[in-house]
């Protein structure tokens, strides 16, 4: 599979969004069901806010706002007041003379004065202030992502224009915005939006359009959400991350559509979040994306302090099985490599029996034999050194204890996913029990089979 095919498949599978990378022109939300998203995503509102403020129209609106605010629209009110012995405002001599003759012609201390007041609280300005408040709040909600130096961030809010700081200055110190009263909870009304849309000033009719667009997004309008994601989707800059996400979302798609009918809860991918998806039911299934999976206290620490098995330490056993597997898969020799790249962990829990089983997946964006050999060894290391914290004792224990049984055991299976090699290798069913290797084009069908086989004891 080439990158275009991977992006296309990723677009069909995607249920969460990666925050580092640059904007993608490819549509990535073809099969998202907007009416279901709020129930599936824990950070649904955050996702909407982040993608809304990434719209080019929103960025451009804030970029042009300081200049446009210089010609903000106001209305003028004239209040007439009768003054005795003083003058406030501009004397209206016609009204003054009439008032004097009607009351007391000899009293020259009477003056009728007109006081002109500038009114900022017109419908168009209520719409404008509401939009500015919404964008400002969206920026605050998305702060954890906007504070990082992502490419897409530099292209929008943290570029040379420093729009975040500019908007802060407008909200806190702009005299025109300060004089507009804060909108009520029910404002702007439909009539206010109509007034703003009818304005000849771009400041107002663009503000009205953005307010209405955001309302449609909040209401889950399918066309609006599709357009939102098409214009603001973020994909990784590097092929390795893209390929890893492709495999991750293939897991989510297969579990959600083919293997589980229970509800699923999805997390936004973030630097401190390891749990990506949780599929309810018994057995419960949880998908992690990280080498450590802190949410479940899963680790792969190499510890050689345990007793040897059949004269071989765990590391020796890994080397031995990795060599045998590699020789079988490539019909060639084996070299010793080590590494700790990120992995995908699928955990299944039988709550009734308090039993756990795992499928550990390593992803290598490569067709290099040496890198694939290293991936085989790393995958076997994960199987051999998988440790989980005991909830009762708090201590970490190997999933496969050092007994007469194979250290790779039956409670954990391994999978290595690689790019297409362009040649035939040993088929899925002919590979060993410890682990499997799948090329990208072999995932369809075989990944579901791998998941079913890995957790066959729970069926």
C-alpha positions as CSV (number, residue, x, y, z in Angstrom):
1,X,0.0,0.0,0.0
2,X,1.3,3.5,-0.8
3,X,0.8,6.6,1.3
4,X,-2.3,7.7,-0.7
5,X,-4.0,4.4,0.0
6,X,-3.0,4.5,3.7
7,X,-4.5,8.1,4.0
8,X,-7.6,7.0,2.2
9,X,-8.1,4.0,4.6
10,X,-7.2,6.2,7.6
11,X,-9.9,8.6,6.5
12,X,-12.5,5.8,6.5
13,X,-11.4,4.4,9.9
14,X,-10.6,7.5,11.8
15,X,-12.4,8.2,15.1
16,X,-9.9,10.4,16.9
17,X,-7.5,13.1,15.8
18,X,-3.7,13.3,16.2
19,X,-2.6,16.8,17.2
20,X,0.9,17.0,15.8
21,X,1.5,17.4,12.1
22,X,0.3,19.6,9.3
23,X,-3.1,20.1,7.6
24,X,-4.3,17.5,5.2
25,X,-6.2,18.3,2.1
26,X,-7.6,14.7,1.9
27,X,-11.1,14.1,3.3
28,X,-10.8,12.0,6.4
29,X,-14.3,11.8,7.8
30,X,-16.3,10.0,5.2
31,X,-17.9,7.5,7.6
32,X,-18.2,9.5,10.8
33,X,-21.7,9.6,12.2
34,X,-22.2,13.1,13.7
35,X,-25.2,12.2,15.8
36,X,-23.2,9.5,17.6
37,X,-19.9,11.4,18.2
38,X,-20.8,13.1,21.4
39,X,-21.6,9.8,23.0
40,X,-18.4,8.2,21.8
41,X,-15.8,10.9,22.4
42,X,-14.8,12.0,25.9
43,X,-13.4,15.2,24.5
44,X,-16.0,15.8,21.8
45,X,-16.5,19.5,22.7
46,X,-12.8,20.1,22.8
47,X,-12.4,18.5,19.4
48,X,-15.1,20.8,17.9
49,X,-13.6,23.9,19.5
50,X,-10.1,23.1,18.3
51,X,-11.2,22.4,14.7
52,X,-13.5,25.4,14.7
53,X,-10.7,27.8,15.5
54,X,-8.4,26.2,12.9
55,X,-10.8,27.1,10.1
56,X,-9.0,29.5,7.7
57,X,-12.0,31.8,7.9
58,X,-11.7,32.1,11.7
59,X,-7.9,32.7,11.6
60,X,-8.3,35.3,8.9
61,X,-11.1,37.0,10.8
62,X,-9.0,37.5,13.9
63,X,-6.0,38.6,11.7
64,X,-8.0,41.4,10.2
65,X,-9.9,42.3,13.4
66,X,-7.6,45.0,14.8
67,X,-7.9,47.1,11.6
68,X,-11.6,46.6,11.2
69,X,-12.4,47.6,14.8
70,X,-11.3,51.2,14.0
71,X,-14.5,51.6,12.0
72,X,-16.8,49.9,14.3
73,X,-20.5,50.8,13.9
74,X,-22.4,52.7,16.5
75,X,-25.8,54.5,16.8
76,X,-26.3,58.0,18.2
77,X,-29.0,59.0,20.7
78,X,-29.9,62.6,21.5
79,X,-31.4,63.2,24.9
80,X,-33.0,66.6,25.6
81,X,-32.9,68.0,29.1
82,X,-34.0,71.3,30.6
83,X,-31.3,72.9,32.8
84,X,-31.7,75.7,35.3
85,X,-28.6,77.9,35.9
86,X,-26.2,75.7,33.9
87,X,-25.5,74.1,30.5
88,X,-25.0,70.4,29.9
89,X,-24.4,69.6,26.3
90,X,-25.4,71.7,23.3
91,X,-27.9,74.5,23.7
92,X,-31.0,74.0,21.6
93,X,-31.9,77.7,21.2
94,X,-35.3,77.0,19.4
95,X,-36.5,74.8,22.2
96,X,-34.9,77.1,24.9
97,X,-36.9,80.2,23.7
98,X,-40.1,78.2,23.4
99,X,-39.6,76.8,26.9
100,X,-38.8,80.2,28.4
101,X,-41.9,81.8,26.9
102,X,-44.1,79.0,28.0
103,X,-42.9,78.9,31.5
104,X,-41.2,82.2,32.5
105,X,-40.1,84.7,29.8
106,X,-38.0,86.7,32.2
107,X,-36.0,83.7,33.5
108,X,-32.8,83.7,31.4
109,X,-31.3,80.9,33.4
110,X,-33.4,78.3,31.6
111,X,-31.6,76.3,28.8
112,X,-32.8,73.3,26.9
113,X,-29.8,71.3,26.0
114,X,-29.3,68.3,23.7
115,X,-26.9,65.6,25.0
116,X,-25.6,63.2,22.3
117,X,-24.7,59.7,23.5
118,X,-23.0,57.0,21.4
119,X,-24.6,53.5,21.6
120,X,-22.4,50.5,21.1
121,X,-25.1,48.0,21.9
122,X,-26.5,47.6,18.4
123,X,-27.4,44.1,17.1
124,X,-24.4,43.9,14.9
125,X,-22.0,44.5,17.8
126,X,-23.7,42.0,20.0
127,X,-23.1,39.4,17.3
128,X,-19.5,40.5,17.0
129,X,-18.8,40.4,20.8
130,X,-20.4,37.0,21.0
131,X,-18.1,35.6,18.3
132,X,-15.0,37.1,19.8
133,X,-15.9,35.6,23.2
134,X,-16.5,32.2,21.6
135,X,-13.2,32.2,19.8
136,X,-11.4,33.3,22.9
137,X,-13.0,30.5,25.0
138,X,-12.1,28.0,22.3
139,X,-8.5,29.1,22.4
140,X,-8.4,28.6,26.2
141,X,-10.1,25.2,25.9
142,X,-7.4,24.1,23.4
143,X,-4.5,25.6,25.3
144,X,-2.7,22.3,25.9
145,X,-2.4,21.8,22.1
146,X,-1.8,25.4,21.0
147,X,1.1,25.9,23.4
148,X,3.2,23.4,21.5
149,X,5.2,24.2,18.4
150,X,3.2,22.1,16.0
151,X,3.5,22.9,12.3
152,X,-0.3,23.5,12.0
153,X,-0.1,25.8,15.0
154,X,2.7,27.9,13.5
155,X,0.7,28.2,10.3
156,X,-2.3,29.6,12.2
157,X,-2.3,31.0,15.7
158,X,1.4,31.1,16.7
159,X,2.9,32.3,13.5
160,X,4.6,35.6,12.9
161,X,1.2,37.4,13.5
162,X,1.0,36.0,17.1
163,X,-2.8,35.9,16.8
164,X,-3.3,34.5,20.3
165,X,-1.6,37.5,21.9
166,X,-3.5,39.8,19.6
167,X,-6.8,38.4,20.5
168,X,-5.9,38.7,24.2
169,X,-5.2,42.4,23.8
170,X,-8.5,42.9,22.0
171,X,-10.5,41.1,24.7
172,X,-8.7,42.8,27.6
173,X,-7.9,46.3,26.4
174,X,-9.9,47.3,23.2
175,X,-12.1,50.3,24.2
176,X,-14.7,49.5,21.5
177,X,-15.2,45.9,22.5
178,X,-15.3,46.9,26.2
179,X,-18.1,49.3,25.5
180,X,-20.3,46.6,24.0
181,X,-22.4,44.9,26.7
182,X,-21.8,41.2,27.2
183,X,-24.5,39.2,25.3
184,X,-27.2,37.6,27.3
185,X,-27.3,33.8,27.3
186,X,-30.0,33.8,24.6
187,X,-28.1,36.2,22.4
188,X,-27.4,36.8,19.6
189,X,-31.0,36.3,18.6
190,X,-32.0,35.3,15.0
191,X,-33.0,38.9,14.3
192,X,-29.6,40.1,15.5
193,X,-27.9,37.7,13.1
194,X,-30.1,38.9,10.2
195,X,-29.1,42.5,11.0
196,X,-25.4,41.6,11.0
197,X,-25.8,39.5,7.8
198,X,-27.4,42.6,6.1
199,X,-24.5,44.9,7.0
200,X,-22.3,46.2,4.2
201,X,-19.3,45.9,6.5
202,X,-17.3,42.5,6.2
203,X,-16.7,42.7,10.0
204,X,-20.4,42.0,10.6
205,X,-21.6,39.8,7.9
206,X,-18.6,37.5,8.3
207,X,-19.1,37.4,12.1
208,X,-22.7,36.4,11.5
209,X,-21.7,33.6,9.1
210,X,-19.2,32.2,11.6
211,X,-21.7,32.3,14.5
212,X,-24.3,30.5,12.4
213,X,-21.7,28.0,11.1
214,X,-20.6,27.1,14.7
215,X,-24.2,26.6,15.8
216,X,-24.7,24.1,13.0
217,X,-21.5,22.3,14.0
218,X,-22.7,22.2,17.6
219,X,-26.0,20.7,16.5
220,X,-24.1,18.0,14.6
221,X,-25.0,19.0,11.1
222,X,-23.3,16.2,8.9
223,X,-22.3,18.6,6.1
224,X,-20.8,21.1,8.5
225,X,-18.8,18.5,10.4
226,X,-17.5,17.0,7.1
227,X,-16.5,20.4,5.8
228,X,-14.9,21.3,9.2
229,X,-12.7,18.2,9.1
230,X,-11.9,18.5,5.5
231,X,-10.5,22.0,6.0
232,X,-8.9,21.5,9.4
233,X,-7.8,17.9,9.5
234,X,-4.3,17.3,10.8
235,X,-2.1,14.4,9.6
236,X,1.4,13.6,10.7
237,X,4.3,15.0,8.7
238,X,6.4,11.8,8.9
239,X,5.4,8.5,7.2
240,X,6.2,6.4,10.2
241,X,3.6,8.1,12.4
242,X,1.1,8.0,9.6
243,X,1.6,4.3,9.1
244,X,1.4,3.7,12.9
245,X,-1.9,5.6,13.0
246,X,-3.2,3.6,10.0
247,X,-2.6,0.4,11.9
248,X,-4.1,1.8,15.1
249,X,-7.3,2.9,13.4
250,X,-7.6,-0.4,11.6
251,X,-7.8,-2.0,15.1
252,X,-10.5,0.5,16.2
253,X,-12.5,0.0,13.0
254,X,-12.4,-3.8,13.2
255,X,-13.2,-4.0,16.9
256,X,-16.0,-1.5,16.5
257,X,-17.6,-2.8,13.3
258,X,-16.8,-6.5,13.2
259,X,-16.1,-7.9,16.6
260,X,-18.0,-5.9,19.2
261,X,-21.6,-4.7,19.4
262,X,-21.3,-3.0,22.8
263,X,-20.7,0.7,23.2
264,X,-17.2,2.2,22.7
265,X,-15.6,5.3,24.3
266,X,-12.8,7.0,22.4
267,X,-10.1,9.3,23.7
268,X,-8.3,12.0,21.9
269,X,-4.7,11.2,21.2
270,X,-2.5,13.3,23.4
271,X,1.0,13.3,24.9
272,X,-0.2,12.1,28.3
273,X,-3.0,9.8,27.2
274,X,-2.4,6.2,26.5
275,X,-5.9,4.7,26.5
276,X,-7.4,5.2,23.1
277,X,-10.5,3.2,23.1
278,X,-12.6,1.2,25.6
279,X,-15.1,-1.4,24.4
280,X,-17.7,-2.2,27.0
281,X,-19.0,-5.7,27.8
282,X,-17.6,-8.9,29.2
283,X,-14.9,-9.4,28.3
284,X,-14.0,-5.8,28.2
285,X,-11.5,-4.6,25.6
286,X,-9.1,-1.7,26.0
287,X,-6.8,-0.3,23.3
288,X,-3.6,1.5,24.3
289,X,-1.1,3.4,22.2
290,X,2.3,3.8,23.8
291,X,5.2,1.8,24.9
292,X,4.3,2.2,28.6
293,X,0.5,2.2,28.7
294,X,0.6,4.1,32.1
295,X,-3.2,4.0,32.4
296,X,-2.9,0.2,33.1
297,X,0.6,0.2,34.6
298,X,1.8,-2.0,31.8
299,X,5.6,-2.0,31.3
300,X,8.3,-4.0,29.5
301,X,11.2,-3.6,31.8
302,X,14.1,-6.0,31.2
303,X,15.0,-7.6,34.5
304,X,17.6,-10.4,34.5
305,X,17.4,-11.1,38.3
306,X,15.0,-14.0,37.9
307,X,15.9,-17.7,37.7
308,X,17.0,-19.1,34.3
309,X,14.7,-21.3,32.3
310,X,16.3,-24.4,30.8
311,X,19.7,-22.8,31.2
312,X,18.6,-19.7,29.2
313,X,17.7,-16.3,30.6
314,X,14.6,-14.6,29.2
315,X,16.8,-12.4,27.0
316,X,18.6,-15.5,25.7
317,X,15.3,-17.2,25.1
318,X,14.1,-14.1,23.1
319,X,17.3,-14.2,21.0
320,X,16.8,-17.9,20.4
321,X,13.1,-17.7,19.3
322,X,13.7,-14.5,17.3
323,X,16.5,-16.2,15.4
324,X,14.4,-19.3,14.7
325,X,11.4,-17.1,13.6
326,X,13.5,-14.8,11.4
327,X,15.3,-17.7,9.8
328,X,11.9,-19.3,9.0
329,X,10.4,-16.0,7.7
330,X,13.2,-14.9,5.5
331,X,15.1,-18.1,5.2
332,X,18.2,-16.2,6.1
333,X,20.4,-15.5,9.1
334,X,19.7,-13.3,12.1
335,X,21.4,-10.2,13.6
336,X,21.1,-8.9,17.2
337,X,19.3,-5.6,17.6
338,X,17.5,-3.8,20.4
339,X,15.0,-1.0,20.5
340,X,12.0,0.6,22.2
341,X,9.6,2.2,19.7
342,X,5.9,2.9,20.5
343,X,3.5,0.0,20.3
344,X,-0.2,-0.8,20.2
345,X,-1.6,-2.9,23.1
346,X,-5.0,-4.5,23.0
347,X,-6.1,-5.8,26.4
348,X,-9.0,-8.1,27.1
349,X,-10.4,-8.6,30.6
350,X,-12.8,-11.3,31.7
351,X,-14.2,-9.5,34.8
352,X,-15.9,-12.7,36.1
353,X,-12.7,-14.6,36.2
354,X,-10.4,-11.6,36.7
355,X,-8.3,-12.8,33.8
356,X,-6.3,-10.6,31.3
357,X,-4.9,-11.4,27.9
358,X,-3.0,-9.2,25.5
359,X,-2.2,-8.6,21.9
360,X,1.0,-6.6,21.5
361,X,1.6,-5.0,18.1
362,X,4.8,-3.4,16.8
363,X,4.6,-1.2,13.7
364,X,7.6,-0.7,11.4
365,X,7.3,1.6,8.5
366,X,9.9,-0.2,6.5
367,X,10.7,-2.8,3.9
368,X,14.3,-3.2,5.1
369,X,15.1,-6.8,6.1
370,X,17.4,-5.6,8.9
371,X,14.7,-3.4,10.4
372,X,12.1,-6.1,10.1
373,X,14.5,-8.5,11.9
374,X,14.9,-6.0,14.7
375,X,11.1,-5.6,14.9
376,X,10.7,-9.4,15.2
377,X,13.1,-9.4,18.2
378,X,11.5,-6.4,19.8
379,X,8.0,-7.9,19.5
380,X,9.2,-11.1,21.2
381,X,10.9,-9.0,23.9
382,X,7.5,-7.3,24.6
383,X,5.9,-10.7,24.9
384,X,8.6,-12.0,27.2
385,X,9.0,-9.0,29.4
386,X,5.3,-7.8,29.6
387,X,4.6,-6.8,33.2
388,X,1.4,-5.6,34.8
389,X,0.9,-4.1,38.3
390,X,-1.1,-6.3,40.7
391,X,-4.0,-4.2,41.9
392,X,-3.9,-6.0,45.3
393,X,-0.2,-6.0,46.1
394,X,0.9,-3.0,44.0
395,X,3.9,-5.0,42.7
396,X,4.7,-5.7,39.0
397,X,4.4,-9.2,37.9
398,X,5.3,-10.9,34.6
399,X,2.3,-12.0,32.6
400,X,4.2,-15.1,31.8
401,X,6.0,-16.3,34.9
402,X,9.3,-18.2,34.8
403,X,8.0,-21.7,34.9
404,X,8.5,-24.8,32.8
405,X,6.1,-23.3,30.3
406,X,7.3,-21.2,27.4
407,X,8.0,-17.6,28.6
408,X,5.8,-16.4,25.7
409,X,3.0,-18.3,27.2
410,X,-0.6,-18.3,26.1
411,X,-1.9,-15.0,27.6
412,X,-0.1,-12.8,25.2
413,X,0.3,-12.8,21.4
414,X,2.6,-10.7,19.2
415,X,2.1,-9.0,15.9
416,X,4.5,-7.1,13.7
417,X,3.1,-4.9,10.9
418,X,5.4,-3.8,8.1
419,X,5.1,-2.1,4.7
420,X,4.5,-4.2,1.6
421,X,7.6,-6.0,0.6
422,X,6.5,-6.6,-3.0
423,X,7.1,-10.3,-2.7
424,X,5.5,-13.3,-1.2
425,X,6.5,-14.4,2.3
426,X,5.3,-17.1,4.7
427,X,1.5,-16.9,5.0
428,X,-0.4,-16.0,8.1
429,X,-1.5,-19.5,9.0
430,X,2.0,-21.0,8.4
431,X,3.7,-18.7,10.9
432,X,4.6,-19.7,14.5
433,X,2.3,-19.4,17.5
434,X,4.5,-16.9,19.3
435,X,3.9,-14.0,16.8
436,X,2.8,-13.1,13.3
437,X,4.1,-10.7,10.7
438,X,1.7,-8.9,8.4
439,X,2.4,-6.6,5.5
440,X,0.1,-3.6,5.2
441,X,-2.0,-5.1,2.4
442,X,-2.5,-8.3,4.5
443,X,-4.2,-6.5,7.4
444,X,-7.6,-6.7,5.8
445,X,-9.1,-10.0,7.0
446,X,-6.0,-11.2,8.7
447,X,-6.1,-8.6,11.5
448,X,-9.5,-9.7,12.5
449,X,-8.4,-13.3,12.4
450,X,-5.4,-12.3,14.6
451,X,-7.6,-10.6,17.2
452,X,-9.9,-13.6,17.3
453,X,-7.1,-16.1,17.7
454,X,-5.3,-14.0,20.3
455,X,-8.4,-14.0,22.5
456,X,-9.9,-17.4,21.6
457,X,-9.9,-18.5,25.3
458,X,-12.5,-15.7,26.0
459,X,-15.0,-16.8,23.4
